[in-house]
Amino acid sequence: MTQKAIFYHAGCLVCVAAEDKIAEIIDRARVDLEIVHLGEAPDRINEAEAAGVKSVPALVIDGAALHINHGADLSALR
């Protein structure tokens, strides 16, 4: 069974470093990983917020938001 994961970020240095590490360690055979740059897809900010994301970078796995570091609050991206 494949899990769904979405990595939300804003493109800052903290976010890009986290994206690189996530992409390196996630087993793509077991996890369907989608990467969403909220600076390029601002229409998905509400989706991230509804998933429980408060700040980016954050990884949402099967509906659970995991905050990796504090790069930017979602409110700063609006």
N, C-alpha and C positions, 0 to 999 in steps of 0.2 A: 504494500500500500504506500503510495507516494503522499507525503505531506506537502501542503502549500505554504510557502513562505514569501513574504514581501519585505524587501529592505527599502525603507524610505530614507532619503537623505536630501541635503540642500546643496551639495557640491563644494562645501568648504573643505579645508585640508583634513580636519578631523573626520568628516564624512567619507572622503575619498579613501583615506587610510583604512577606515572600518570596512568600506565596500571591498577593497582589495583583500583584506583578511577574510571576510565572510566568503567571498567567491573562492578563495583558496581552500577553506576548510569544509565547506558544505559538500556533502555527497550528493551530487546531482542525480544519481540513480535512485536516491531515496527521497529527495526534496526537490519540488518544483519551485525554483527560486526566481522571483521577479524583482528587478531593481527599478525603483521609481525615484527619479531626480525631481523633487517637488519644485525646483526653480524652473525646470523645463515643462513640468506638468502641474501647474498650480490648480487646475481643476480637480486634482486628486487630494488636495489638502483636507477637504471635508471627509473623504473616505478614510484617510489616515487617522484623523481625529476620532471618527466613529469606531475605529479599531482599537482605540485607547492610546494612540501615540500622543505624547505631550511635547516631546522635543525630538530632534533628529541629531545623529543617526539612531534609527530604531529598526528592529527586526520584528515582524509580526509572523508568528508561526501558529497555524491552526487557531487563529483568533486571539492569541495571547501576545500582547505587546511587550517586547524586551528592549529597554532603553540601554544602549551600549555606552554612550558617552554623552556629554552635553555640548552639542555644537550650536544649536539654535532652537528656541521655542517655536512651536508651530505658529503662534500669534505673530511672530516677527516675519513669517513668510507670506502673510496675507497682504 
